[in-house]
Amino acid sequence: MPGVLLGDVFPNFEAETTIGRIKFHDFLGDSWGILFSHPRDFTPVCTTELACAAGLTGEFKKRGVKMIALSIDSVEDHTNWSKDVMAFNGETGTPLPFPIIADDKRSLSVQLGMLDPDEIDKDGMPLTARCVFVIGPDKKLKLSILYPATTGRNFDELLRVIDSLQLTAQKKVATPVNWKPGDKVMVIPSLSEAEATALFPNGVTCKELPSGKKYLRFTQP
């Protein structure tokens, strides 16, 4: 089982990072946050992921999301690795635009349930899996995704789910399969027809089904 469940208040841990020691809730402030872990510094898949994340900094900032990474090496290693990451992006000499947590004792990885028992380092110790945690302004966990160390993440999908989380936090809707910003959304089942009509001035359309039940209701947010 993961160390933190959906709806839990995310631990207000303290940690050393590439921008100094932080207390996580203070770091987030009133923002949304995304924490993504990496098995190890100076490894190929992790480098491509951090480079992609760095390139999308503007997209996360536009959504009011603070980014922070974690790996099980030291701050010194993180700082040196960051130079490789930015060079891979063609931005040699530019600092990485978000901090990396140094979890060299694996204490935070254990607390958050991030270790991958199938991926072992040269000393026989488990590496961290590729975890993603999205935390809301209320400091509660809104989404978690767990990838094995051998599979790189899709950051376009992470932006998509953040768009969904932020929309559904504000409006009484749900996003259907493969939803993208601008697509129609679904009216949540708990709303009556009268409530839905009042809430959604753009109108609500209902898909006719063999069951006769009117639960597939769509609207434009």
PyMOL CGO cylinders between C-alpha atoms (Angstrom):
from pymol import cmd
from pymol.cgo import CYLINDER

trace = [
    CYLINDER, 0.00, 0.00, 0.00, 1.23, 3.52, -0.69, 0.3, 1, 1, 1, 1, 1, 1,
    CYLINDER, 1.23, 3.52, -0.69, 2.36, 5.63, 2.24, 0.3, 1, 1, 1, 1, 1, 1,
    CYLINDER, 2.36, 5.63, 2.24, -0.15, 8.40, 1.49, 0.3, 1, 1, 1, 1, 1, 1,
    CYLINDER, -0.15, 8.40, 1.49, -3.71, 7.84, 0.25, 0.3, 1, 1, 1, 1, 1, 1,
    CYLINDER, -3.71, 7.84, 0.25, -5.91, 10.12, -1.83, 0.3, 1, 1, 1, 1, 1, 1,
    CYLINDER, -5.91, 10.12, -1.83, -7.49, 12.74, 0.40, 0.3, 1, 1, 1, 1, 1, 1,
    CYLINDER, -7.49, 12.74, 0.40, -4.79, 12.46, 3.07, 0.3, 1, 1, 1, 1, 1, 1,
    CYLINDER, -4.79, 12.46, 3.07, -2.97, 15.59, 4.18, 0.3, 1, 1, 1, 1, 1, 1,
    CYLINDER, -2.97, 15.59, 4.18, 0.46, 15.25, 2.60, 0.3, 1, 1, 1, 1, 1, 1,
    CYLINDER, 0.46, 15.25, 2.60, 3.28, 14.99, 5.17, 0.3, 1, 1, 1, 1, 1, 1,
    CYLINDER, 3.28, 14.99, 5.17, 4.87, 18.31, 6.06, 0.3, 1, 1, 1, 1, 1, 1,
    CYLINDER, 4.87, 18.31, 6.06, 8.36, 16.87, 5.84, 0.3, 1, 1, 1, 1, 1, 1,
    CYLINDER, 8.36, 16.87, 5.84, 11.64, 18.75, 6.15, 0.3, 1, 1, 1, 1, 1, 1,
    CYLINDER, 11.64, 18.75, 6.15, 14.41, 17.97, 3.67, 0.3, 1, 1, 1, 1, 1, 1,
    CYLINDER, 14.41, 17.97, 3.67, 17.65, 19.19, 2.20, 0.3, 1, 1, 1, 1, 1, 1,
    CYLINDER, 17.65, 19.19, 2.20, 17.31, 20.29, -1.41, 0.3, 1, 1, 1, 1, 1, 1,
    CYLINDER, 17.31, 20.29, -1.41, 19.26, 22.05, -4.12, 0.3, 1, 1, 1, 1, 1, 1,
    CYLINDER, 19.26, 22.05, -4.12, 17.78, 25.36, -2.85, 0.3, 1, 1, 1, 1, 1, 1,
    CYLINDER, 17.78, 25.36, -2.85, 18.52, 24.65, 0.81, 0.3, 1, 1, 1, 1, 1, 1,
    CYLINDER, 18.52, 24.65, 0.81, 16.48, 23.09, 3.59, 0.3, 1, 1, 1, 1, 1, 1,
    CYLINDER, 16.48, 23.09, 3.59, 12.72, 23.28, 3.12, 0.3, 1, 1, 1, 1, 1, 1,
    CYLINDER, 12.72, 23.28, 3.12, 9.57, 22.50, 5.04, 0.3, 1, 1, 1, 1, 1, 1,
    CYLINDER, 9.57, 22.50, 5.04, 7.22, 21.12, 2.40, 0.3, 1, 1, 1, 1, 1, 1,
    CYLINDER, 7.22, 21.12, 2.40, 4.01, 22.98, 3.27, 0.3, 1, 1, 1, 1, 1, 1,
    CYLINDER, 4.01, 22.98, 3.27, 5.92, 26.27, 3.49, 0.3, 1, 1, 1, 1, 1, 1,
    CYLINDER, 5.92, 26.27, 3.49, 7.49, 25.54, 0.10, 0.3, 1, 1, 1, 1, 1, 1,
    CYLINDER, 7.49, 25.54, 0.10, 4.05, 25.01, -1.44, 0.3, 1, 1, 1, 1, 1, 1,
    CYLINDER, 4.05, 25.01, -1.44, 2.41, 28.05, 0.16, 0.3, 1, 1, 1, 1, 1, 1,
    CYLINDER, 2.41, 28.05, 0.16, -1.08, 28.42, -1.33, 0.3, 1, 1, 1, 1, 1, 1,
    CYLINDER, -1.08, 28.42, -1.33, -0.10, 26.75, -4.62, 0.3, 1, 1, 1, 1, 1, 1,
    CYLINDER, -0.10, 26.75, -4.62, -0.80, 23.38, -6.10, 0.3, 1, 1, 1, 1, 1, 1,
    CYLINDER, -0.80, 23.38, -6.10, 2.27, 21.15, -6.07, 0.3, 1, 1, 1, 1, 1, 1,
    CYLINDER, 2.27, 21.15, -6.07, 3.73, 18.22, -7.96, 0.3, 1, 1, 1, 1, 1, 1,
    CYLINDER, 3.73, 18.22, -7.96, 6.43, 15.98, -6.48, 0.3, 1, 1, 1, 1, 1, 1,
    CYLINDER, 6.43, 15.98, -6.48, 8.06, 13.43, -8.76, 0.3, 1, 1, 1, 1, 1, 1,
    CYLINDER, 8.06, 13.43, -8.76, 10.68, 10.95, -7.63, 0.3, 1, 1, 1, 1, 1, 1,
    CYLINDER, 10.68, 10.95, -7.63, 13.62, 9.48, -9.55, 0.3, 1, 1, 1, 1, 1, 1,
    CYLINDER, 13.62, 9.48, -9.55, 15.52, 6.24, -8.95, 0.3, 1, 1, 1, 1, 1, 1,
    CYLINDER, 15.52, 6.24, -8.95, 19.00, 7.76, -9.19, 0.3, 1, 1, 1, 1, 1, 1,
    CYLINDER, 19.00, 7.76, -9.19, 21.07, 10.69, -10.44, 0.3, 1, 1, 1, 1, 1, 1,
    CYLINDER, 21.07, 10.69, -10.44, 23.10, 10.41, -13.64, 0.3, 1, 1, 1, 1, 1, 1,
    CYLINDER, 23.10, 10.41, -13.64, 20.79, 7.75, -15.12, 0.3, 1, 1, 1, 1, 1, 1,
    CYLINDER, 20.79, 7.75, -15.12, 19.35, 7.90, -18.65, 0.3, 1, 1, 1, 1, 1, 1,
    CYLINDER, 19.35, 7.90, -18.65, 15.57, 7.80, -18.22, 0.3, 1, 1, 1, 1, 1, 1,
    CYLINDER, 15.57, 7.80, -18.22, 15.63, 10.15, -15.23, 0.3, 1, 1, 1, 1, 1, 1,
    CYLINDER, 15.63, 10.15, -15.23, 17.69, 12.67, -17.18, 0.3, 1, 1, 1, 1, 1, 1,
    CYLINDER, 17.69, 12.67, -17.18, 15.18, 12.76, -20.03, 0.3, 1, 1, 1, 1, 1, 1,
    CYLINDER, 15.18, 12.76, -20.03, 12.32, 13.18, -17.54, 0.3, 1, 1, 1, 1, 1, 1,
    CYLINDER, 12.32, 13.18, -17.54, 13.91, 16.07, -15.65, 0.3, 1, 1, 1, 1, 1, 1,
    CYLINDER, 13.91, 16.07, -15.65, 14.81, 17.73, -18.94, 0.3, 1, 1, 1, 1, 1, 1,
    CYLINDER, 14.81, 17.73, -18.94, 11.21, 17.44, -20.12, 0.3, 1, 1, 1, 1, 1, 1,
    CYLINDER, 11.21, 17.44, -20.12, 9.92, 18.80, -16.80, 0.3, 1, 1, 1, 1, 1, 1,
    CYLINDER, 9.92, 18.80, -16.80, 12.33, 21.74, -17.03, 0.3, 1, 1, 1, 1, 1, 1,
    CYLINDER, 12.33, 21.74, -17.03, 11.10, 22.50, -20.54, 0.3, 1, 1, 1, 1, 1, 1,
    CYLINDER, 11.10, 22.50, -20.54, 7.49, 22.54, -19.30, 0.3, 1, 1, 1, 1, 1, 1,
    CYLINDER, 7.49, 22.54, -19.30, 8.13, 24.83, -16.34, 0.3, 1, 1, 1, 1, 1, 1,
    CYLINDER, 8.13, 24.83, -16.34, 6.07, 27.59, -17.95, 0.3, 1, 1, 1, 1, 1, 1,
    CYLINDER, 6.07, 27.59, -17.95, 3.09, 25.25, -18.37, 0.3, 1, 1, 1, 1, 1, 1,
    CYLINDER, 3.09, 25.25, -18.37, 3.17, 24.22, -14.71, 0.3, 1, 1, 1, 1, 1, 1,
    CYLINDER, 3.17, 24.22, -14.71, 3.61, 27.85, -13.61, 0.3, 1, 1, 1, 1, 1, 1,
    CYLINDER, 3.61, 27.85, -13.61, 0.63, 28.90, -15.75, 0.3, 1, 1, 1, 1, 1, 1,
    CYLINDER, 0.63, 28.90, -15.75, -1.47, 26.40, -13.77, 0.3, 1, 1, 1, 1, 1, 1,
    CYLINDER, -1.47, 26.40, -13.77, -0.14, 27.64, -10.43, 0.3, 1, 1, 1, 1, 1, 1,
    CYLINDER, -0.14, 27.64, -10.43, 1.74, 24.41, -9.74, 0.3, 1, 1, 1, 1, 1, 1,
    CYLINDER, 1.74, 24.41, -9.74, 5.07, 24.35, -7.89, 0.3, 1, 1, 1, 1, 1, 1,
    CYLINDER, 5.07, 24.35, -7.89, 7.43, 21.59, -9.03, 0.3, 1, 1, 1, 1, 1, 1,
    CYLINDER, 7.43, 21.59, -9.03, 9.87, 19.61, -6.92, 0.3, 1, 1, 1, 1, 1, 1,
    CYLINDER, 9.87, 19.61, -6.92, 11.79, 16.41, -7.66, 0.3, 1, 1, 1, 1, 1, 1,
    CYLINDER, 11.79, 16.41, -7.66, 13.34, 13.77, -5.40, 0.3, 1, 1, 1, 1, 1, 1,
    CYLINDER, 13.34, 13.77, -5.40, 16.22, 11.37, -5.83, 0.3, 1, 1, 1, 1, 1, 1,
    CYLINDER, 16.22, 11.37, -5.83, 18.20, 9.23, -3.42, 0.3, 1, 1, 1, 1, 1, 1,
    CYLINDER, 18.20, 9.23, -3.42, 21.55, 10.95, -3.96, 0.3, 1, 1, 1, 1, 1, 1,
    CYLINDER, 21.55, 10.95, -3.96, 23.17, 13.95, -2.28, 0.3, 1, 1, 1, 1, 1, 1,
    CYLINDER, 23.17, 13.95, -2.28, 22.62, 17.66, -2.89, 0.3, 1, 1, 1, 1, 1, 1,
    CYLINDER, 22.62, 17.66, -2.89, 26.09, 17.83, -4.44, 0.3, 1, 1, 1, 1, 1, 1,
    CYLINDER, 26.09, 17.83, -4.44, 25.22, 15.03, -6.88, 0.3, 1, 1, 1, 1, 1, 1,
    CYLINDER, 25.22, 15.03, -6.88, 21.90, 16.69, -7.67, 0.3, 1, 1, 1, 1, 1, 1,
    CYLINDER, 21.90, 16.69, -7.67, 23.63, 19.99, -8.43, 0.3, 1, 1, 1, 1, 1, 1,
    CYLINDER, 23.63, 19.99, -8.43, 26.11, 18.35, -10.77, 0.3, 1, 1, 1, 1, 1, 1,
    CYLINDER, 26.11, 18.35, -10.77, 23.45, 16.19, -12.42, 0.3, 1, 1, 1, 1, 1, 1,
    CYLINDER, 23.45, 16.19, -12.42, 21.29, 19.26, -13.03, 0.3, 1, 1, 1, 1, 1, 1,
    CYLINDER, 21.29, 19.26, -13.03, 24.03, 20.59, -15.32, 0.3, 1, 1, 1, 1, 1, 1,
    CYLINDER, 24.03, 20.59, -15.32, 23.76, 17.45, -17.46, 0.3, 1, 1, 1, 1, 1, 1,
    CYLINDER, 23.76, 17.45, -17.46, 19.97, 17.74, -17.52, 0.3, 1, 1, 1, 1, 1, 1,
    CYLINDER, 19.97, 17.74, -17.52, 20.02, 21.32, -18.78, 0.3, 1, 1, 1, 1, 1, 1,
    CYLINDER, 20.02, 21.32, -18.78, 22.78, 20.49, -21.29, 0.3, 1, 1, 1, 1, 1, 1,
    CYLINDER, 22.78, 20.49, -21.29, 20.54, 17.71, -22.65, 0.3, 1, 1, 1, 1, 1, 1,
    CYLINDER, 20.54, 17.71, -22.65, 17.91, 20.42, -23.18, 0.3, 1, 1, 1, 1, 1, 1,
    CYLINDER, 17.91, 20.42, -23.18, 20.43, 22.53, -25.06, 0.3, 1, 1, 1, 1, 1, 1,
    CYLINDER, 20.43, 22.53, -25.06, 20.57, 25.04, -22.21, 0.3, 1, 1, 1, 1, 1, 1,
    CYLINDER, 20.57, 25.04, -22.21, 24.09, 24.60, -20.86, 0.3, 1, 1, 1, 1, 1, 1,
    CYLINDER, 24.09, 24.60, -20.86, 24.77, 26.98, -17.98, 0.3, 1, 1, 1, 1, 1, 1,
    CYLINDER, 24.77, 26.98, -17.98, 21.08, 27.54, -17.20, 0.3, 1, 1, 1, 1, 1, 1,
    CYLINDER, 21.08, 27.54, -17.20, 20.05, 26.41, -13.69, 0.3, 1, 1, 1, 1, 1, 1,
    CYLINDER, 20.05, 26.41, -13.69, 17.38, 23.75, -13.26, 0.3, 1, 1, 1, 1, 1, 1,
    CYLINDER, 17.38, 23.75, -13.26, 14.17, 25.74, -12.63, 0.3, 1, 1, 1, 1, 1, 1,
    CYLINDER, 14.17, 25.74, -12.63, 12.95, 23.65, -9.68, 0.3, 1, 1, 1, 1, 1, 1,
    CYLINDER, 12.95, 23.65, -9.68, 14.60, 22.01, -6.65, 0.3, 1, 1, 1, 1, 1, 1,
    CYLINDER, 14.60, 22.01, -6.65, 15.56, 18.37, -6.12, 0.3, 1, 1, 1, 1, 1, 1,
    CYLINDER, 15.56, 18.37, -6.12, 15.20, 16.77, -2.70, 0.3, 1, 1, 1, 1, 1, 1,
    CYLINDER, 15.20, 16.77, -2.70, 18.21, 14.82, -1.40, 0.3, 1, 1, 1, 1, 1, 1,
    CYLINDER, 18.21, 14.82, -1.40, 16.83, 11.61, 0.10, 0.3, 1, 1, 1, 1, 1, 1,
    CYLINDER, 16.83, 11.61, 0.10, 20.17, 9.83, 0.39, 0.3, 1, 1, 1, 1, 1, 1,
    CYLINDER, 20.17, 9.83, 0.39, 19.06, 7.97, 3.54, 0.3, 1, 1, 1, 1, 1, 1,
    CYLINDER, 19.06, 7.97, 3.54, 15.80, 6.93, 1.82, 0.3, 1, 1, 1, 1, 1, 1,
    CYLINDER, 15.80, 6.93, 1.82, 13.78, 8.05, 4.85, 0.3, 1, 1, 1, 1, 1, 1,
    CYLINDER, 13.78, 8.05, 4.85, 11.31, 10.08, 2.80, 0.3, 1, 1, 1, 1, 1, 1,
    CYLINDER, 11.31, 10.08, 2.80, 11.05, 7.35, 0.17, 0.3, 1, 1, 1, 1, 1, 1,
    CYLINDER, 11.05, 7.35, 0.17, 10.07, 4.89, 2.89, 0.3, 1, 1, 1, 1, 1, 1,
    CYLINDER, 10.07, 4.89, 2.89, 7.60, 7.31, 4.48, 0.3, 1, 1, 1, 1, 1, 1,
    CYLINDER, 7.60, 7.31, 4.48, 5.86, 7.98, 1.16, 0.3, 1, 1, 1, 1, 1, 1,
    CYLINDER, 5.86, 7.98, 1.16, 5.94, 4.36, -0.05, 0.3, 1, 1, 1, 1, 1, 1,
    CYLINDER, 5.94, 4.36, -0.05, 8.14, 5.06, -3.05, 0.3, 1, 1, 1, 1, 1, 1,
    CYLINDER, 8.14, 5.06, -3.05, 10.67, 2.21, -3.03, 0.3, 1, 1, 1, 1, 1, 1,
    CYLINDER, 10.67, 2.21, -3.03, 10.68, -0.28, -5.91, 0.3, 1, 1, 1, 1, 1, 1,
    CYLINDER, 10.68, -0.28, -5.91, 11.63, -3.75, -4.57, 0.3, 1, 1, 1, 1, 1, 1,
    CYLINDER, 11.63, -3.75, -4.57, 12.43, -5.01, -8.09, 0.3, 1, 1, 1, 1, 1, 1,
    CYLINDER, 12.43, -5.01, -8.09, 15.06, -2.35, -8.81, 0.3, 1, 1, 1, 1, 1, 1,
    CYLINDER, 15.06, -2.35, -8.81, 18.22, -2.78, -6.71, 0.3, 1, 1, 1, 1, 1, 1,
    CYLINDER, 18.22, -2.78, -6.71, 21.40, -0.70, -6.72, 0.3, 1, 1, 1, 1, 1, 1,
    CYLINDER, 21.40, -0.70, -6.72, 24.97, -2.03, -6.60, 0.3, 1, 1, 1, 1, 1, 1,
    CYLINDER, 24.97, -2.03, -6.60, 24.80, -2.15, -2.79, 0.3, 1, 1, 1, 1, 1, 1,
    CYLINDER, 24.80, -2.15, -2.79, 21.65, -4.28, -2.81, 0.3, 1, 1, 1, 1, 1, 1,
    CYLINDER, 21.65, -4.28, -2.81, 19.41, -1.39, -1.75, 0.3, 1, 1, 1, 1, 1, 1,
    CYLINDER, 19.41, -1.39, -1.75, 16.04, -0.75, -3.47, 0.3, 1, 1, 1, 1, 1, 1,
    CYLINDER, 16.04, -0.75, -3.47, 15.76, 2.31, -5.68, 0.3, 1, 1, 1, 1, 1, 1,
    CYLINDER, 15.76, 2.31, -5.68, 12.84, 4.69, -5.67, 0.3, 1, 1, 1, 1, 1, 1,
    CYLINDER, 12.84, 4.69, -5.67, 10.12, 4.06, -8.20, 0.3, 1, 1, 1, 1, 1, 1,
    CYLINDER, 10.12, 4.06, -8.20, 8.90, 6.84, -10.49, 0.3, 1, 1, 1, 1, 1, 1,
    CYLINDER, 8.90, 6.84, -10.49, 6.19, 8.29, -8.26, 0.3, 1, 1, 1, 1, 1, 1,
    CYLINDER, 6.19, 8.29, -8.26, 4.06, 11.33, -8.98, 0.3, 1, 1, 1, 1, 1, 1,
    CYLINDER, 4.06, 11.33, -8.98, 2.12, 13.13, -6.27, 0.3, 1, 1, 1, 1, 1, 1,
    CYLINDER, 2.12, 13.13, -6.27, -0.17, 16.08, -7.02, 0.3, 1, 1, 1, 1, 1, 1,
    CYLINDER, -0.17, 16.08, -7.02, -1.05, 18.08, -3.92, 0.3, 1, 1, 1, 1, 1, 1,
    CYLINDER, -1.05, 18.08, -3.92, -3.82, 20.67, -3.74, 0.3, 1, 1, 1, 1, 1, 1,
    CYLINDER, -3.82, 20.67, -3.74, -3.72, 24.10, -2.06, 0.3, 1, 1, 1, 1, 1, 1,
    CYLINDER, -3.72, 24.10, -2.06, -5.39, 22.43, 0.96, 0.3, 1, 1, 1, 1, 1, 1,
    CYLINDER, -5.39, 22.43, 0.96, -2.23, 20.26, 1.25, 0.3, 1, 1, 1, 1, 1, 1,
    CYLINDER, -2.23, 20.26, 1.25, -4.22, 17.10, 0.51, 0.3, 1, 1, 1, 1, 1, 1,
    CYLINDER, -4.22, 17.10, 0.51, -3.13, 14.44, -1.98, 0.3, 1, 1, 1, 1, 1, 1,
    CYLINDER, -3.13, 14.44, -1.98, -5.25, 14.78, -5.13, 0.3, 1, 1, 1, 1, 1, 1,
    CYLINDER, -5.25, 14.78, -5.13, -3.53, 12.25, -7.41, 0.3, 1, 1, 1, 1, 1, 1,
    CYLINDER, -3.53, 12.25, -7.41, -0.77, 9.65, -7.25, 0.3, 1, 1, 1, 1, 1, 1,
    CYLINDER, -0.77, 9.65, -7.25, 0.73, 7.63, -10.07, 0.3, 1, 1, 1, 1, 1, 1,
    CYLINDER, 0.73, 7.63, -10.07, 3.36, 4.93, -9.61, 0.3, 1, 1, 1, 1, 1, 1,
    CYLINDER, 3.36, 4.93, -9.61, 5.61, 3.85, -12.48, 0.3, 1, 1, 1, 1, 1, 1,
    CYLINDER, 5.61, 3.85, -12.48, 8.37, 1.21, -12.32, 0.3, 1, 1, 1, 1, 1, 1,
    CYLINDER, 8.37, 1.21, -12.32, 11.93, 2.48, -12.64, 0.3, 1, 1, 1, 1, 1, 1,
    CYLINDER, 11.93, 2.48, -12.64, 12.13, 1.15, -16.22, 0.3, 1, 1, 1, 1, 1, 1,
    CYLINDER, 12.13, 1.15, -16.22, 9.21, 3.25, -17.57, 0.3, 1, 1, 1, 1, 1, 1,
    CYLINDER, 9.21, 3.25, -17.57, 9.50, 6.98, -18.12, 0.3, 1, 1, 1, 1, 1, 1,
    CYLINDER, 9.50, 6.98, -18.12, 6.56, 9.25, -17.39, 0.3, 1, 1, 1, 1, 1, 1,
    CYLINDER, 6.56, 9.25, -17.39, 4.41, 11.16, -19.87, 0.3, 1, 1, 1, 1, 1, 1,
    CYLINDER, 4.41, 11.16, -19.87, 4.46, 14.80, -18.76, 0.3, 1, 1, 1, 1, 1, 1,
    CYLINDER, 4.46, 14.80, -18.76, 1.76, 15.80, -21.25, 0.3, 1, 1, 1, 1, 1, 1,
    CYLINDER, 1.76, 15.80, -21.25, -0.52, 13.41, -19.35, 0.3, 1, 1, 1, 1, 1, 1,
    CYLINDER, -0.52, 13.41, -19.35, 0.50, 14.96, -16.04, 0.3, 1, 1, 1, 1, 1, 1,
    CYLINDER, 0.50, 14.96, -16.04, -0.51, 18.39, -17.33, 0.3, 1, 1, 1, 1, 1, 1,
    CYLINDER, -0.51, 18.39, -17.33, -3.80, 16.93, -18.59, 0.3, 1, 1, 1, 1, 1, 1,
    CYLINDER, -3.80, 16.93, -18.59, -4.71, 15.40, -15.24, 0.3, 1, 1, 1, 1, 1, 1,
    CYLINDER, -4.71, 15.40, -15.24, -3.80, 18.62, -13.43, 0.3, 1, 1, 1, 1, 1, 1,
    CYLINDER, -3.80, 18.62, -13.43, -6.17, 20.47, -15.78, 0.3, 1, 1, 1, 1, 1, 1,
    CYLINDER, -6.17, 20.47, -15.78, -8.87, 17.94, -14.88, 0.3, 1, 1, 1, 1, 1, 1,
    CYLINDER, -8.87, 17.94, -14.88, -8.19, 18.16, -11.15, 0.3, 1, 1, 1, 1, 1, 1,
    CYLINDER, -8.19, 18.16, -11.15, -8.32, 21.93, -11.14, 0.3, 1, 1, 1, 1, 1, 1,
    CYLINDER, -8.32, 21.93, -11.14, -11.49, 22.08, -13.24, 0.3, 1, 1, 1, 1, 1, 1,
    CYLINDER, -11.49, 22.08, -13.24, -13.36, 19.46, -11.20, 0.3, 1, 1, 1, 1, 1, 1,
    CYLINDER, -13.36, 19.46, -11.20, -12.29, 21.14, -7.95, 0.3, 1, 1, 1, 1, 1, 1,
    CYLINDER, -12.29, 21.14, -7.95, -14.15, 24.27, -9.07, 0.3, 1, 1, 1, 1, 1, 1,
    CYLINDER, -14.15, 24.27, -9.07, -17.18, 22.88, -10.94, 0.3, 1, 1, 1, 1, 1, 1,
    CYLINDER, -17.18, 22.88, -10.94, -19.59, 20.00, -10.36, 0.3, 1, 1, 1, 1, 1, 1,
    CYLINDER, -19.59, 20.00, -10.36, -18.33, 18.04, -13.36, 0.3, 1, 1, 1, 1, 1, 1,
    CYLINDER, -18.33, 18.04, -13.36, -16.18, 15.03, -14.21, 0.3, 1, 1, 1, 1, 1, 1,
    CYLINDER, -16.18, 15.03, -14.21, -13.89, 14.61, -17.20, 0.3, 1, 1, 1, 1, 1, 1,
    CYLINDER, -13.89, 14.61, -17.20, -14.53, 11.61, -19.49, 0.3, 1, 1, 1, 1, 1, 1,
    CYLINDER, -14.53, 11.61, -19.49, -12.05, 9.29, -21.16, 0.3, 1, 1, 1, 1, 1, 1,
    CYLINDER, -12.05, 9.29, -21.16, -9.27, 11.04, -23.10, 0.3, 1, 1, 1, 1, 1, 1,
    CYLINDER, -9.27, 11.04, -23.10, -10.63, 14.46, -22.11, 0.3, 1, 1, 1, 1, 1, 1,
    CYLINDER, -10.63, 14.46, -22.11, -8.57, 17.52, -23.04, 0.3, 1, 1, 1, 1, 1, 1,
    CYLINDER, -8.57, 17.52, -23.04, -9.11, 21.18, -22.11, 0.3, 1, 1, 1, 1, 1, 1,
    CYLINDER, -9.11, 21.18, -22.11, -11.85, 22.58, -24.33, 0.3, 1, 1, 1, 1, 1, 1,
    CYLINDER, -11.85, 22.58, -24.33, -13.70, 19.27, -24.64, 0.3, 1, 1, 1, 1, 1, 1,
    CYLINDER, -13.70, 19.27, -24.64, -17.13, 18.68, -23.19, 0.3, 1, 1, 1, 1, 1, 1,
    CYLINDER, -17.13, 18.68, -23.19, -17.32, 17.44, -19.61, 0.3, 1, 1, 1, 1, 1, 1,
    CYLINDER, -17.32, 17.44, -19.61, -19.84, 15.27, -17.79, 0.3, 1, 1, 1, 1, 1, 1,
    CYLINDER, -19.84, 15.27, -17.79, -22.36, 16.45, -15.22, 0.3, 1, 1, 1, 1, 1, 1,
    CYLINDER, -22.36, 16.45, -15.22, -21.87, 14.55, -11.96, 0.3, 1, 1, 1, 1, 1, 1,
    CYLINDER, -21.87, 14.55, -11.96, -24.69, 12.07, -11.18, 0.3, 1, 1, 1, 1, 1, 1,
    CYLINDER, -24.69, 12.07, -11.18, -25.60, 13.69, -7.85, 0.3, 1, 1, 1, 1, 1, 1,
    CYLINDER, -25.60, 13.69, -7.85, -26.98, 16.81, -9.59, 0.3, 1, 1, 1, 1, 1, 1,
    CYLINDER, -26.98, 16.81, -9.59, -30.67, 16.83, -10.45, 0.3, 1, 1, 1, 1, 1, 1,
    CYLINDER, -30.67, 16.83, -10.45, -31.82, 17.97, -13.89, 0.3, 1, 1, 1, 1, 1, 1,
    CYLINDER, -31.82, 17.97, -13.89, -33.02, 21.26, -12.44, 0.3, 1, 1, 1, 1, 1, 1,
    CYLINDER, -33.02, 21.26, -12.44, -29.71, 21.86, -10.65, 0.3, 1, 1, 1, 1, 1, 1,
    CYLINDER, -29.71, 21.86, -10.65, -27.74, 21.01, -13.78, 0.3, 1, 1, 1, 1, 1, 1,
    CYLINDER, -27.74, 21.01, -13.78, -29.81, 23.41, -15.90, 0.3, 1, 1, 1, 1, 1, 1,
    CYLINDER, -29.81, 23.41, -15.90, -29.24, 26.21, -13.38, 0.3, 1, 1, 1, 1, 1, 1,
    CYLINDER, -29.24, 26.21, -13.38, -25.52, 25.56, -13.04, 0.3, 1, 1, 1, 1, 1, 1,
    CYLINDER, -25.52, 25.56, -13.04, -24.63, 25.16, -16.71, 0.3, 1, 1, 1, 1, 1, 1,
    CYLINDER, -24.63, 25.16, -16.71, -25.95, 28.03, -18.85, 0.3, 1, 1, 1, 1, 1, 1,
    CYLINDER, -25.95, 28.03, -18.85, -24.31, 26.51, -21.94, 0.3, 1, 1, 1, 1, 1, 1,
    CYLINDER, -24.31, 26.51, -21.94, -26.88, 23.74, -21.75, 0.3, 1, 1, 1, 1, 1, 1,
    CYLINDER, -26.88, 23.74, -21.75, -26.79, 20.05, -20.92, 0.3, 1, 1, 1, 1, 1, 1,
    CYLINDER, -26.79, 20.05, -20.92, -27.19, 17.28, -23.49, 0.3, 1, 1, 1, 1, 1, 1,
    CYLINDER, -27.19, 17.28, -23.49, -28.13, 13.76, -22.49, 0.3, 1, 1, 1, 1, 1, 1,
    CYLINDER, -28.13, 13.76, -22.49, -27.19, 10.63, -24.43, 0.3, 1, 1, 1, 1, 1, 1,
    CYLINDER, -27.19, 10.63, -24.43, -30.14, 8.32, -25.05, 0.3, 1, 1, 1, 1, 1, 1,
    CYLINDER, -30.14, 8.32, -25.05, -29.37, 4.79, -23.87, 0.3, 1, 1, 1, 1, 1, 1,
    CYLINDER, -29.37, 4.79, -23.87, -31.14, 1.41, -24.10, 0.3, 1, 1, 1, 1, 1, 1,
    CYLINDER, -31.14, 1.41, -24.10, -31.55, 1.37, -20.32, 0.3, 1, 1, 1, 1, 1, 1,
    CYLINDER, -31.55, 1.37, -20.32, -33.53, 4.61, -20.46, 0.3, 1, 1, 1, 1, 1, 1,
    CYLINDER, -33.53, 4.61, -20.46, -31.37, 5.98, -17.66, 0.3, 1, 1, 1, 1, 1, 1,
    CYLINDER, -31.37, 5.98, -17.66, -30.24, 9.58, -18.09, 0.3, 1, 1, 1, 1, 1, 1,
    CYLINDER, -30.24, 9.58, -18.09, -26.77, 9.47, -16.61, 0.3, 1, 1, 1, 1, 1, 1,
    CYLINDER, -26.77, 9.47, -16.61, -24.58, 10.38, -19.61, 0.3, 1, 1, 1, 1, 1, 1,
    CYLINDER, -24.58, 10.38, -19.61, -25.01, 14.15, -19.42, 0.3, 1, 1, 1, 1, 1, 1,
    CYLINDER, -25.01, 14.15, -19.42, -22.55, 16.43, -21.17, 0.3, 1, 1, 1, 1, 1, 1,
    CYLINDER, -22.55, 16.43, -21.17, -21.94, 20.17, -21.00, 0.3, 1, 1, 1, 1, 1, 1,
    CYLINDER, -21.94, 20.17, -21.00, -19.37, 22.74, -22.06, 0.3, 1, 1, 1, 1, 1, 1,
    CYLINDER, -19.37, 22.74, -22.06, -17.62, 24.12, -18.97, 0.3, 1, 1, 1, 1, 1, 1,
]
cmd.load_cgo(trace, "trace")
